[in-house]
Amino acid sequence: MTMNTTNILFCGTGGQGVLKAAEVCGWAAVFAGFHAKKSEVHGMAQRGGSVESHVRFGENVFSPLIPKGKADILVAFHSGEEERMRSFLKEGGINLFSFMIKAHQKEMPAMFLNTYLLGVLAGYLPLPEAAWLKALEHEFQNKKLKENIAVFLDGWKDAK
């Protein structure tokens, strides 16, 4: 399997599930057979502080950090963080923030927003559904797994 590195930048504030979403994405890439690296940056170690996580996967990935202007996809959970991190998105990159707005319009419970955006993200990545479902099971186990899978699949449907 030959593939360039895919760069995904997750950002938001503490308590929004940014790190959990990045972890699920990284596992999905691994379960799909890719080499993956992940890095996280906590602006403040409390709810409300800036949080970002870089996920990179491909045939061979050597660094976990995405250079500015090289992110293929920006997954933002907060408008201020989306604005702050937008410069990481490459020209022609995909900004998924409009789907966060859509999730709010659906009046989705806050605890599922990250899973919904993961589903949206899945619609843009070459990772099979089975890899995503295995990653969700790995990370959520008995923590509302059925609900998270349903929300994930709703996001994936909305991305198409």
NORZIPE-V948557 format. One record per backbone hydrogen bond with DSSP energy under -0.5 kcal/mol. NH is the residue of the N-H (numbers start at 1). CO is the residue of the C=O. If there is no record, write none. Layout:
NH,CO / NH,CO
This chain:
6,57 / 8,6 / 8,55 / 9,73 / 10,8 / 10,53 / 11,75 / 12,51 / 14,49 / 16,13 / 21,17 / 22,18 / 23,19 / 24,20 / 25,21 / 26,22 / 27,23 / 28,24 / 29,25 / 30,26 / 31,27 / 32,28 / 33,30 / 34,29 / 35,58 / 37,56 / 39,54 / 41,52 / 43,41 / 43,50 / 44,50 / 46,44 / 48,14 / 49,46 / 51,12 / 52,41 / 53,10 / 54,39 / 55,8 / 56,37 / 57,6 / 58,35 / 59,3 / 67,65 / 70,67 / 70,88 / 71,88 / 72,7 / 73,7 / 74,94 / 75,9 / 75,73 / 76,74 / 77,11 / 82,78 / 83,79 / 84,80 / 85,81 / 86,82 / 88,85 / 89,86 / 90,71 / 93,90 / 94,72 / 95,93 / 96,74 / 96,94 / 99,96 / 100,96 / 100,97 / 101,97 / 102,98 / 103,99 / 104,100 / 105,101 / 106,102 / 107,104 / 108,103 / 112,109 / 113,110 / 116,112 / 117,113 / 118,114 / 119,115 / 120,116 / 121,117 / 122,118 / 123,119 / 123,120 / 124,121 / 125,122 / 127,125 / 131,128 / 132,128 / 133,129 / 134,130 / 135,131 / 136,132 / 137,133 / 138,134 / 139,135 / 140,136 / 141,136 / 141,137 / 143,140 / 144,142 / 148,144 / 149,145 / 150,146 / 151,147 / 152,148 / 153,149 / 154,150 / 155,151 / 156,152 / 157,153 / 158,154 / 159,155 / 160,156 / 160,157
